[in-house]
């Protein structure tokens, strides 16, 4: 099936078997190209499945996406900007974490408290902003991990970056979310094992095996496993991580599919507090320190994290054009973060204050969802509908303890004189239990209109309940809110190459921040407009998106200006507006040549004159960012199989707001150049070499509005090598 041929595509839409294939295949293929039917299915059904896969996948780009809408639409038909980062891209760029993996996508910026590659774990995990708002992380559509989590990308088939209001998924950011799509079982046996070694005593081994588990090929399995032991360019910092992610698929008869996905990730690490900075004029400047500097004394006892997650999905075909799905998730995330001694603040001559801190965060989450999706013909066109209901619950227990150890001097390095933290000198400063419950119903329709136009209409109603208990004073507070959110979008296929789209959507995001009166603040609510142009060339092998958007968020929690020392009460801000333009190009336009480029321009400000932050841009704002990834594989001659490639990322100045007497301050932008070389002409083997920060630039990769700590240098020049064997 030629998906660049409009008449062929229109004809397929009216074919009921292809409709069944798309309805059944999209949840599978948009969740990693799963088989559609049992082996006993008839030949016609198998042919439909093969045709569906052909129009869905082209090169390394996914052509059907259900994450943004929960309905199978091609990316061109979806009235929303979406970026897809493939496993191949993650592997080639030696991405160490989720944030590094998505840095080539437009509209995504690293969060202020997530350290970069080789910097080690810090106070927070995978943090990022999307379109000027803090984004959220999901795995196969479900909320995933906790506030301190950092995810190993080895078991992901791809990462979907869905931009704009994510209200269709309930509690979500106005800016969008990242969906981590796990690798799923395949119907053929294959596998690979790889070993990796490099700078800062970094070692890693990975294995990935999949295939049928019975002769009838109705039971399939896959297991991803990995172990890494990595040092850091920061003295005393190290991380050990192990990952086991098995999945199983059962095809029962010709109409039922059962998919079970499991995830177990454990980490032990000595965390990195980052370096201090101070403000000179309106610029955030790091202290004059080497990149290897540890601000304090590395902890003797390692911090640790354990993530356990299970997702069960059952798909039942009701007829040629209707599919019912039920999904369950249960997850647990336990983290203990230990800092024996870290520095806080410093004066002009280097005087600092030393503290010890431990944080224990335990999260238990469960969720269930029921979906009914189908299609029908009316007025000469096919229309798709989706209705669903879901429930989820999150309970988080947080215990924080700290101690002031005494003074020290940053440049003298006399941190040991202040002592270290231990059970005898740590005092509890926070002991909270937060419970978040949510119920929702939703409905959506995608209507086929004349002249190659699709109209998307969706509505969702949420009931949210938050309870917060303070075990220190036996006090509690709760909040019950409900909200209707809507989305209206349209896409119009201008010709075989261009599709125009526009969308208006609302967001609803309950918050746990509390006011000075101990009440939970009102939920964030927002709305956004987006319009753009999507295009495909070279038979669909190269695609591009240009989008323009405006978003307005109300009730964003900000620090209460009346806070005294040690207080962290919040107030709800008035309107905050973000405007931006994004451009992205991805694909393989020529044999052996792969390219991905993105650019973002954004402005934002608080618009309410009553706000203490009036006229200022939020933390981590970046007015301009650009990325380019490209590689070429030699096709003939003695160098056949040699791949040469590189990545360039460029960030403009980053904006922050001072904590007291709010004003705008800036951290310098930076550029980084990476190179990679690989060779795959030897059957079943691939040899790869990655050079990070080729020019050895010294820059702040992550910065913080507090300026005291939580600022992280980017890695010096580093080399990583990998040997991979496939079977």
N, C-alpha and C positions, 0 to 999 in steps of 0.2 A: 504494500500500500504506500503510495507516494504522498507523504503528508505535506508536500509543497503544492500539490494539485488541488485547487479549491473544489472542483466538481466531484473529485473522488472523495474528498473529506465530507462534503455535503451529503453525498449518497450514503456514506457509511453511517452518518448520524441517523438516518431514517431506517437503517437496518436493525431489527430488534435484537438479533444475535450480537451485533457489535455493541448495542446498548447494554446488553447483559455483560458482555466482556468488559466494557469500560466501568460499569457499576461494580462488578466483582473485582476487576483487576486493579482499579485505581487505589482502593484502600491497601491492596497488597503491593502494587508497584510503587505507589507513592510512599509506601512504608518499606521499600527495598526490593521490588521486583520479585514478588513471591509467585509460585505457580498458582494457576487459577482453578483447576478442576482435578478430580481424582483421575488416576491412570485409566480407569474403566470408561471415561467419557468418550463419546463418539468422535469420529474423525472431524466432523464439522466443527464441533466445539473446540477441538485442539487447533484447528486452522484459525478460528477466531482469536484464540489466545495468542498464537504466534503473530497474527496481524496486529493485535493490540500492542504487543511488546515492541513491534517495529515502529509504530507511530509514537510510542511513549519515550523511547530512548534514542538519542542521536549523539554519537561521540560520547563525550563525558557530561553532557547536559541532560537533565531530566525534563521531559516534555509534558508529563502529566503531573499535576500537583494537587493534593487534596488537603494539605495542612492548612492553608489559608481559609478554605471554605468548607472542608469536610465533604465536598462533592467533587467528583473527578472532572477537572477542567484542565486544559492545557495552560501552560504558563502565559501564553499569549491571550487566552480567553479570560484569565483571572484579572479582575480590575483592581490590582494592587501590585506594588513592587515587591519582587521576591528574588533573593539571591540563593544560589545553590553552590555549596562548597563540597566537592566530591572527595571520597577517600583517597583517590589518586593524587589530588592536589595536596591534601594534608600530608600524605606520605612523602611526596617529592620535596615539600618545603620543610620537612622534619619538624612540623608543628608540635610543640611540647604540651600545649594546653588548648582549651577551647578558644580563648581570646586570641592566641596566635593563629589559630586555624581560620578565624573569620576576619582577620585584619585586612584581607584583600576585598572585602565586601563594602559597598558604599553605605554610608549612614551609620556605621557601627564604630564606636570609639572605645578604647580601653578605659575601664573604671579607675578611679583614683587610688584604690587600695588593693589592687591586684598586682603583685610583682610580676615582672616579665620573665622570659626564658633565662634559665640558669641563675636567677636571683633567689630561688627558693621560696617556700611558702611564707606568707605574711599574715597579717591580722584577718584578712578576708580571702575568699576564694575567687571564683571566676566572676568578676564584676565587669560590667560594660554599660554603655549608654547607647540608645538608638534614637536618632532624631531628637536628641536633647533630653531624653527621659531615660531613667534607669530601666534596663530591659530585664526580662525574666528568661529562665532556662526551662525547657521542657524536653522530655524524652518520649518519642512516639506519641506526642500530643498531651502527655501527662506532666504535671509539675514534678520536678526532679531535684533531689539534693537539698542542702540547707544553705544558710547564710555564710558558712565557712567552707563550703565544698569546692573542690577543684576536680574536674573530670578528665580521665584518661581518654584521649580520642581514638585509641587503637581499635575499639569495637564499633565504631560508627561507620555506617555505609556512606553517609553524607550528613552535612549540617545545612538545614534550611533556615535562612534568615528572612523572616516574614515581617515586613515593615508596615507601620501604621497601627491604628487601633486594633487590639487583639481581643476586644470585648466578646467576640463570638466564642471564645474559650473561657468566658467568665472573668474572674478576677485577673486583670492583666494591665499591662502598661499601655499608655497612649502611643508610645513610640514603636512598639512591636515586641517580638520575642524570637529567641533562637530555639529551634527544634532539633534535637539530636536524634537522628534516625539510626537505630541499631542494625547491625548486619543480621540477616535472616537466613534460615536454611535454604539450600538449593536442591534441585532434583538430580544433580550429577555430583559424583565424588570429586573433590578437589581440595587443595590445601596449600599452605605455605608456612615456612618458619624463617625467621630472620634474627640476626644478631646485630647489635649496634654498639659502637664505642666512640669516645671522643674526649674533648677537652673537659677539664675539671672532674676527672675520674668518673665520667658518665658511661654507664653500661646498661644495656637493655636487651631482652630477648622476648620475641613475640611468636605466637603460633595461631593459625586460623585453619580449621578443618571443617568441612561440611559435606553432606551427601545423604543418600537414602539409607534408612535403617532397616528396611525389609525388602523382600524380593518384589513385592507389588508396587514399590515406590510410593506408598501412601503414608509412610511415616518417615520423616526427615529430621535431621539434626544438624546443629552447628555449635562449635565452641571456639570462642576467642579467649586466649589467655596471654598474659604478659607479666613481666617483672622488670622493674628498673631500679637501679642503684646509682644515684646521681649526687655529685658534689655541687659546688657552686663557686662562682668567682668571688663570693663574699666569704670571708674567713669563718670557718666553723659551721657553715650551713650545709645541710645534706638532706636528702629525701629518698626513702625506699617506698616503692608502690607495687602492689600486686593486684592483678585483675583477672577474674574468671567470669565470663559472660556466655553461658550456654543458652541455646534456644531450641525448641522442638515444634514441629508442625505435623499435624495429623489431618489427612484428608479422608473423611468418613462418607462413603458413598460418593455421589456426584454433586451434592448440594451443601455439604458442611465442611468447614475448615476450622481447626482449632490451633491456635498459636500460643505457645508459652515462652516468655522471655525472662531470663533471670540475669541478675547483675550483682556481683560481689566485688567490691573494691576496698582495699585496705591500704592505709598509708601510715608511715612513721617518719617523723621529720624533726629537724631542729629549725625552728622558724626564723625568719629574718625580719627585724623590726623596721628596716629601712634606715635612711639617713635623715638628719635634721636639715631644714632650710630656714632662711629668714627672708624678710621682705626689704628690699632696697628700692625706694621709690614705690613703684607699683609692680616690681618684678620679683618673682620668687627665685631666689638664688641659693644653690646648695652650698653647704659648708665646704671649705677647701680641703677635701678628703679624697683619698684614693677610692676607686670603685670596690676594692676588697674590704673596706672598713666595716666592722661590725660595731654598732652603737650600743655597747654594753658587754655582757658576758654570755656566750652561747649556753643554752640550757643543758644541764647534765641529764635530765630525764627528757626523753623525746615526746613531742606532741604526737597525737594519733587521731585517725579518722577511720570509721568503718561505715560503708554504704551498702545496704542490702535492698534490692528492689526486684519486684516481680510483677509482670504484666501478663494477664490472660485475656485473649481475644477469641471470640467465637463468631464466625460468619455463617449465616444460614441463607441460602438462596431460596426465596419463596416462589419465584416464577422467573420467566425469562427476563423480567425487567425490575424485579424488586429484591432487595437484600436487607436482611435484618442483622444487626451486629450488637453484641453485648461485650463490654470491656470491664475488666477489674484491674486495680492496681493496689499493691500494698508495699510500703517502703519504710525503711528505718535508717536514720543517719545519726551516728553518735560521734562527737568530736570533743577532744580535750586539747586545748591550746595552752602551752606553757612557755612563759618568759621568766627566766630566773632573774634577769637584770637587763633593763633596756633604758636608754636615755630619752629624756623628754625636754625639748626646748634647749636653747643655748643662747648665751649673751655674746656680745661682740668679742670678748676675749676667750670664749669657749666654755664658760661656766654652764653646767648642765645639772639636771635633777634626775636621779636614778629611781626607777620603780621596778617592782615585780608584779606579774599579773598572770592569772590563770582564768580560762573560760571553758566551761563545760556546757555543751549544747547537745540536747537529745531531742530528735524529731521523730514522730511517728505519724505516718500519713496513710490514708486509704481513700480510694475513689472508685466509683462505678458509673458506667454510662451505657445507655441503651439508644441505639440509632435505628431508624427505618428510612431507607433511601430507595428511590425508584424513579422511573421516567414514564411519560405518557405522551401520546401524540394529540395535537389539537391545532386547528387552523393551519394545517400544512407544515407544522414544525414539531420538533421534539422538545419537551420541557422536563426538567429534573426537579425533584423535590426531596427535602430532607426534614425529618422531625426527630427530636431527641429529648432525653431527660438525663440529668446527672446529679450525683451527690458526691461530696468530698469532705474530708475532715483532716485537719492538721493540728497536732498538739506538740508544742515546743516547750521544753524545760530549759531554762537558762540560769546558770550559776556563775557569777563573776566575783573574783577575789583579787585584792591588790594590797601592796604595801609600799610606802615611801621609804626608800633605802638611805637616802642622803645625797649630798652634793658630790660632784666630780667635775673634771675638766675634760672637755671634748678633745683638745689637742694634746693634753698630757696623757690621756688614756688611762687614768688612775681609777678605773671603774671598780676594781676589786676592793678598794678601800671602803666602798659603800656597802659591801656585803651582797648577798643574794637572797632571793625569796625562798621560803619553806613553809611548811604547814603551821609552824609556830608564830610566824610574824605576818601572815596574810589575813586580811579582814574582808568579810563579805560586803560587797557594795551593791549587789543585785542578785535576787533570787526570785525569778518570775516563772509563772506558767501561763502560756498563751494558747488558747484554743480557738481555731477558726473553722466554722462550719458553713457550707454553702450548698444550696439546692438551686437547680435551674431547669427551665424548659426552653426549647428553642425550635424555630422553624425557619426554613430557607427554601427559596425557589429560584431556579435559573431558567428564565423564559427565553425560548428561541424566537426572536423577532425577525421580520423581513430584512432584506439587504444585509445579511451576514452580521447581525447584531444580537448580543445577548444581554439580558437585563437580570441583575442579581438583586433579590430582595430578601432580607433576613431580619429577624427580631429575636431577642433573648430576654427572658425575665429571670433575675437572680434574687434569691433570698439569702442574705449573709448575716451571720451571727458571730461576734467576737467576744470572748471572755478573757480577761487578764487578771491574774491573781498575783499579789505581791506577798510572798511568804515572809518578808522581813517585818511587816507590820500587820499581817493578816487582813489586808485590805484588798478589795477587788472592784472591778468595773466591767461593764459589758456594753455592747452596742449591737442593735439589730437594725439592719437597713435592707431595703429592697430597691431595685432599679430596673427599668426597661431600657435596653439599648437596641439601636437599630443600625442597619447598614443598607445603603442603596448604591449599586454600582452598575455601570454599563460598559461594555466593550464592543467595538465596531471594527470588523476586519475590512480595512480600506482596499487591500488587494492581497496578493499572495505573499507580500513582503512586510506590510505594515498593518498594525492594529492600534487604534487609539482607545483610551479608556479614561474613565473618571469615576470617582467614588467619594461618598460622604459616609462617615461612620462615627459612632460614639463609643466611649470607653467607660468602664466602671471598675474601680480598684479600691476595695476596702483597705484601710491602713490600721496599724497597731499603735501608732504614735499617740502619746497622751498629753493632755494639757496640764496647766498648773493646778487645775481643780481635779486632776486625776481622771478626767473623762476621756474616752477615746475619740479622736478627731473624726470629723465627717469623711466619708470615702472621697477619693479623688474621682472626679468626673471630667470628661473632656469630649471634644469632637474634633474631627479632622477632615480636611478636603485634600484630595490628591487627584492629579490628572497627569497623563503621560502618553508616551508612544513606545510601543514594542515592535521590534523588527527582526526578521530572520533572513539570512543569505546563505549562499553556497549549499542549497538543498537542505537548509535547516541546521547546518554545521556551525554557523556563527549567529549569535543573537545579541541584541542590545536593547537596553531600556533607558529611557529618559523620563524622569518624573519631577514634578513640581508639587510642593505641598505646603499647607498651612495647618497648624494644630494649636488648639487652645485648651489648656488644662486649668481646672479650678480645684481649690482645696489641697494643693500640694503642701505637705508638712514642711515647715522651716523652723529653725531654732527660735525660741521665744527670746526676743531682745532683752527681756527682764531677767534672764537667767543669771544666777550668781555662780561663783566657783563650784565646780562639780555638778551643777544642775544641767539637765538635758531635756527640759520641757519643750514642747513644740506648739506652734500655732498654725492655722490653715492660711495659706497665702491666697491672694486673689488671683485673677487671671494671669496666666503665663503663656505667652505666644511664641511659637517657633515657626520659622519659615525656612524653606530650603529647596535646593535643586540637587538632584543626584543623576549621575550617568554611569552606566556599566555596560561593558562589552565582554563576552565570553564565547569560547568555542575553539574549533579546530578547522579553520577555513581552508588550509592546505594540508596535504598529507604530511604527517610528521610535525606540523607546526601547531602549537597550542598557545593561546593568548588569553589573558584576563586582565582587564583594566577597569578601574573605578575612580570616580571623582565626586566630591561632596562639597557644597557651599551651604552654610547654614548661619542664620542669625536667630537670637532668641532674647527675650527680656520679660521681666515682670511688669505688668501693665497697670496694676492697681496703685494709685498714688498713696494709699494708706499703708502699703506694705513697707517694711524696713528695707526690703530688697528692690524697691521700685527702680526701674530702669536698668537693672543689672542682669547679667547672664548667669545661668546656673553653673555649678561646679562641673568640670570636665567638658565644658563647651569647647568645640574646635570649629572655628569658622571655615577652615579649608583643610581638606585631606585628600590624598591621592595615592593610588597603588597601581603597580604594574607587575604582572607575572607573565613570563613567556618562556617557552623552551622549544627546541627543535631536535628531532631525532634524525640522524643521517640514515638515508634509505638504501644507498648502494655503496659499493666500493669497499676498500679495506677498513673504513671507519663505520661501516653499517652497524647499527645498533647503539651508536654513541649518542647520548642525549646531553645537550648543553642548555642550561637555563638560568634564570635569575629572577629575583624579586626586588622591587624598589617600593618602599613606603615613605610617605612624606606627610608630616603633620604640621599645621600652622600653630601659632601660639594657642595655648590652652588657658581658658578663663576660669577663675575661682572667685569666691566671695569670702572676705574676711569674717571671722566668727563674731567679733565685736565691732561696733560702729561700721556696719557693712559697707564695703567698697570693693571695687573690682581690682583684682590683681591677676598677674599673668605668669605662666611658665613658658619658657622658650619652646618653640617647636623643634622638630628634628627630622632628619632623613636617615634612612638605613638601607644599605645595599647587601643583598645576599646572593650567593652563587651556588648552583648545584650541578654536578656532573654524574651521569650514570651510564652503565654499559650493560646491555641485555642481549647481546648476540650469541652468548653461550646458552644452549638450550637449558631451560628451567632455572637458570641462575640470573641474578641481577646484582650488580655492584654499584653502590651509590656513595657520593661524597658531597657534603654540604658545608659551605663556608658562610657563617653568619657574621654580619657586620664587617664586610670586606675592608672598609676604610678605617675601621677601629675608631669610629666616632664616639666621643664621650658625651652622653646626654641623659637627661631624666626621662625614663620611659614611662614611669607612673609618678604622678605628683598628688599632693593632698592640700586641701584648703587649710588644714590646721597648721601646716608648715613645721610642726614640731618633730614629727616622725612620719612613717608611712610614705616616704618618698623613695623611689627605687631607680637606681641607675640601670640603663640597658647593658646587656652583656658586651664585654670587650670582644675582639675578634675570637671566634671559636670554630673548631672543626669537628664534624661528626661524620662517621663512616658507617655504612650498613652493607651486610651481605644477606641476600634473600634467596631462598630456594623454594621453588613451587613444584607441586606434584599433583 
